[in-house]
Amino acid sequence: MTREYVINKLTCELVIITGDTDNMVSYRKHIAMALDIGINHFTKDMEEVVALDKWGNETGRFKGVTDAAEKLGIPQPYISAVLSGQQHTAGGYRFIKAKDRILIKR
């Protein structure tokens, strides 16, 4: 199965589901982009993020890295660096993914 075959098949299925043939070119472009970038990278900002103070208390819950950055005024790369383990804190907060929150006592 080739990359083009997958893109064509997914595009056709999306057109059938939505009934919108006018956006076929856009669908193809976005599907190709998702395949090129990789699905994990494509969706990384869509995971809920939790901000913790220095004592481990939850201080905020956000829709994703972008949402946290906008609301807290902290650059997005700093928050991503904390989530990936490259930094310990950003803007005085520790950040974890909400799905990991169950591992930490509330």
N, C-alpha and C positions, 0 to 999 in steps of 0.2 A: 504494500500500500504506500503510495507516494504522498508527499506533502501536499501537492496540488489536488490529488484525489480527496484527501481529508478536508481541505479547505472548500472544495466544490460541494462535497457531501454535506458538510455542516452549514454552508451557506444556503443550499437548497432546503434543508430541513428548517432552518430559521425562517425562510421566506414562506414555507408552507404553514408553519405555526403562526406567524404574525399576519400572513396574507398581504404583506407589504413588499411588492416587487420594486418600488421606487428606490429603496435603500439597499438594494442588493450589492452595489459596489462598496458601500460603507460597511456592510456586514462582512464582505470578503476581506476588506482592509483590517478590520478589528480582529477577525479570527486569525489572520496571518500574523498580526502583531502579537497576539496572545501566544501563538505557537513559537514565534521567534524569541520573545522575551522569556517565556517559560511561565507556566501557570502559577507557580509559587510566588514569583516576583510580581506578576500581574495582579495578584490578590492580596499582597502583603499588607497594604494600607487598609484593607477591609476588615481586619480582625480587631475586635474591641480591645482597647488598651486601658490599663488601670494605673493611676498615679498613686504612689505611696510616699508618705513623709519619712523622715529619717528614723522614726520609731516603727515603721511598717504599717501605719494606719492608712487606710484607703482615704485619699483626699479627692479623688475624681475618677470618673469612668467616662471614656470617650469612644466614639464610633471607630476611630482608627488613629494612626499616627498623625495624619494631616489635621484631623479635628482637635487632637490634643495640642498640637503645635499652635494652631490658630487661637485656641481658647486660653492657653497658658502663656503665650508669647515666647515660646522656646523654639529655636530653629529645628525643623523636622529632622535634619541629619543627626542632631544631638540625641534626640529621643530614639531614633533608629539605632544609634551606637549603643545606647543603654540596653535596648531590647536584644541586640546581638551579642552583648557581653563585652564590647570593646571599651565601654565606660561604665562607671558605677552609678553616677547620677548625672542629671541634666537639669539645670535651673533649681537645684535643691531637691529634686524628686528622684525616686527610683521608679522605673517603669517596668511593668510586666504585662503579658498578654492575659486577658480575662480568663481564658481557658486554663491558664497556669495558676490562677488565684485559688483554686480549690486545694492546692498543695501547701498554701500558706495559711496558718491559723488566723482567723479573723478576730 
